[in-house]
């Protein structure tokens, strides 16, 4: 009987707490900020809004990085709806608190949830803690949003595209259901998702021979190569028109160097336009060496959604780029 009882205890023991958590709620790009009225109306709230609600770069229409929802601590404690939100920024302001600084937690009340707790005995201490980690807080939220997209992409993947792209490039992003392979050659692939009203999410993958030297991933070289390849492979709707990069005098592009899950790449952000037509929008790309170092591989996501919000969709295509996997031979 004892052996049977022990077996039942082991069998009933939860394997993973996350299994029993509800799915997160809320829309992509939303952050619930738990902070009392005095804090929200004062310097702390203003700093939070200026940081998380700053203009999203490289969008022709002004859109904030995140949509903020302020909730008082009492309402948060009494409402399950807020506790299961996808992104929580909690301000723990208590003169008796023994904790200091910023804590980064996962899956507190739901899964997959990003929880950031800022501790302070006073509003000023909480403000100082937040200001000291603004960059890290933004990165944590960005990673949480990106990882959710990648997770759903792999769960509902358009599985016929990955092997075709990987055969040419040695690896591929994972593409959500609904994407179609429009074009593939021995050095270029075009994958696209078309929405209603001619709205487009596009992924371009291309490669070219690597050159020895330190200038491979400078902004100038990346844009020069991009324009050459777009002119050859991405025609516009009118005869003689083609995709190119918007001029630096209007929308200067920029590059930063990132390491993500063992992969080093140059991430470039800018605006694309069509030479000979009136089309354009934001793009983001990742440039990196092939496994043998003989070629440069570029993955690029772009959005065409004229006169409409683009923040959510730019994050989606960027997340697809981050899902890149090499094929082991």
N, C-alpha and C positions, 0 to 999 in steps of 0.2 A: 504493500500500500504506500509506503514511504517513497519507494522508487517511482511509482506512478504519479504521486503528488509532485515530486521534483520534476518529472518529465513534463507535467502540465504547466508548471511554473516557467520552465525554459521555453516551452512552445508558445506560451502567451506573452512572453517578454517582447516588447516592441523592438524591432530590428533598427528602426530609424525614426526618430521623433518627427522628422519632416513629413513622413508618410501620413501622419495624423493631423497635420496643419492644413487649414483651408487655403485655397488659392488666393493670391493677392487680388485686390480690387483696385479701381481707379484707372485713369487713362495714362497712356505713355506720356512721359514728360511732365507729370504732376508730382508735386512734393507737398506733403502735409507738414506744416510747421506748427509744432505744439509750443505755444508761448502766450503768456498772459497779455492783457490789453496794454498794460503799462510798458511792457517790453516791446510789443509790436508797434506801438505808436511812437516809441522813443528811438534812440540812436541804434539800439540793437536791431530792431525791426527794419529800420532804414538800411542798415548795412547788409542784412540778409537779402532784402529786396534788390539792392544795388548789385549784389554778388550773384545770386541765383536767378534774378530777373533781368540781368544785363542783356543787351541785344545779342542774339545769336549771330556770329560772324558769317559773312558771305551769303547773305540772303538779301534779295532785292527789296523785299518788304520787311519792315521791322517786326521781329518776333522775339520774345524772351527766351533765354536758355531753358527755363522751366516755368511752368504755371504753378504759382504758390497758393496754397489754401491754408489760411490761419485758423487754428482751433485752440481754444483755451484748454488748460490742463484738466479742468473739471469736466468739460464736454468730451475730451478724449477718454478719460477714465470711464465715463458712463456709456460710451458708444462703441460697440463692436465694429461698426462700419469704418470708423477712422483707424482702429487698431490693425485692421487687415489691409490697409492701403499699401501700395507697392513701395513707396518711398516715404520714410518718416524722419524728420529732423526734430528731435526732442530737446528742449531746453530744460534742464534740471537746475532750477535756481532755488537754493535752500541754504539758509545760514548755518544749518547743522550738517550739511553734506560733507562726507569724508572723501568724496571723489573729486578729482581735478582733471581739467582738460577735456579732450574729445575722445569718445569711445566709438568704435566702428563694430556694429553687430550685424548678424544675419538671421533672418527668419525668426524674429521674436514672437510674432502672433500669426504669421502667414508664410507662405512659401511660393516663389522666391522673393524675399523681402529685404530691402536695404534699410537698416536702422542706424541713425547717427545721433548720439546723445552728447550734448554739450553741457558740461557741469560747471557750476560756479556758485559761490556763496552769495554773490550780488549780481545785478545786471551788468555791472562794469566788468566783473571777472568773466562772466559768460561772453561778453563782447570781445574781451581780450583773447579768450580761448578760441572763439570763432575766427577772429582775424588772423590768429597765428596759424590756422590750418585751412584757410580758404581754398588753397589750391588742392589740398588733399581731399577736402570735402567734395569739391567739384568732380575730382577724379573718381571718387567712390560712387557718386551718383551716375556719372557717365558709364562707368564699368557695369553697374547694376542694370541700367537700361540696355546696354549693348548685350550683356550676357543673356538677358531674357529673350531678346530677338534671336540670338544664336541658338538658344535652347529650343525655341519654337520652330526655328528653321529646320533643325535636324530632326525634330519630331514629325514635321509635316513637309518633308523635303521632296522636291521634284528630282527624283533619284536618277533619271536618265541623263541629266546634264553633266554631273560631276565626272563620270568616267570619260566622256568625250573630251572635256576640257583638260583633264589630267593627262590624257594620252599625248597631248601636244605640249603641255607646259610642265609636266612632272608633278603637278598638284592642281588644286582648284578650290575656289570657295564652295560652300554649300548653298544651294538656291532654294528658296521657299516655293511651295506649290503655286503654280500659276505663271512662273517664269518660263520663257521659251528661248531656245537657241536659235537666233536669227542668222548668224553667220559664223563660220569657223574655217580658218586656213591653217597653214603651217606656222604662223606666227601671230595670229589675231583671232579673237573670239568676241562675239557680241551677244549678250544675253539680256532679255528685256521682259518687263512686266508692264502691260498696258491696262490702264484704268479707264473709267468712263470719261468722256469729254476730251479725248486725245492726251490725257495725262500719262506720263511715262516715267518709269523707274528703270534705269539702264545700268548694266555692268559690262565694262569693257576689260578684256585681258589681252595684253600684248607683250612681245619680247623683242629684244634686239641685242646684237653682240656687245659684250662688255668691253670697255676700253681701259687700259691700264692708266692709272693716274688718280689723283685725289679729287678730280672735278666731276666724277660720275654722277653724284647725287646733289649737285648744286641746283638751286632753283632755276637758274638760266638754262642749264643743260636739260633738266627734266621738262621744262616748258617747250624748249626747242624740239626735243624728240617727240613730245606729245603732239605738237602742231603738225609735224611731218606725217605722223601716223594717222591722225584724225583726217587730214586732207585726203589721204589715200583710201581710207576705209569707212569713213562715216559721212556719207553725202547728206545734204539737206533735202528739203522737199522740192526746191526749185532747181532747174538745170544749172549746173556749175557751182551750186552752193555746197558748203561743207562745214563741219564743226571745226572750231578753233578755240583759242583761249582769249578771253576778253582782255583788252588793253590795260596795261598797268596804270595808266593815268586815271582810269575809271574804277577798276577793281584790282588792286595789286594782290597777286597771289603770295603765299608764303609757305615755307617748308619747315618741318620740325622732325627730329630724329627720335624714333621710338623703338623700344624693345618690348616685345609682347610674346610670352610663351615660347621663348627661345628663338624668336624670329626678329631680326633687326631690319627696319625699313625706314625710308624717308616718306613721311606723310605730307602730301601737298594739298592745299585747299585753295580754291579760286572760283572764278566764274567762267562758264563756257558760253559761247555764242556761235551763231551760224553766219559765216561769210556769205553775203549775198541774200540774206533773209533776216527777218525780225524774230528770231528765236534765241532763247538763252536760259540760263539757270545756274545753280551751284553744282560744283563737283568736288570730290575728294578722292585722292589716289594714294596708293602705297607702292613704292619702288624698292625692289630688293634683288639680290643676286640669286640666280638659280643654284641648285645644290652643288653643281660642279664649279660655280663661279665664272663660267664662260659667257653667261648671258645675264642681262637685266630683265627681270619680269616686273610688269606693272599691272596692278589691278585698279580699276577706277569705277566709282559709282557716280552717276549723275541723275538729276531730277529735272523733269520738264513739267511744270504745273503753273501755267501762266495766270497771274493775278490772284493766286491762291497761296495759302500757307504752305511752307515747304519744310519746316523744322523737323516734323515727325518723319517725313519721308527721306530726308537727307540722313537722319540717324539710322533709318532702316537699311539703306544701301551701304552706309559705312559699316554697319554691323555685319553685313554679308561679306565685306572685304576681310574683316577680322576673323571670319570662320575658316580661312584658308587652311588646308591640310595638304601636306606632301604625301605622295604615294610611295610607300616603301617597296623597293624592288628586291 
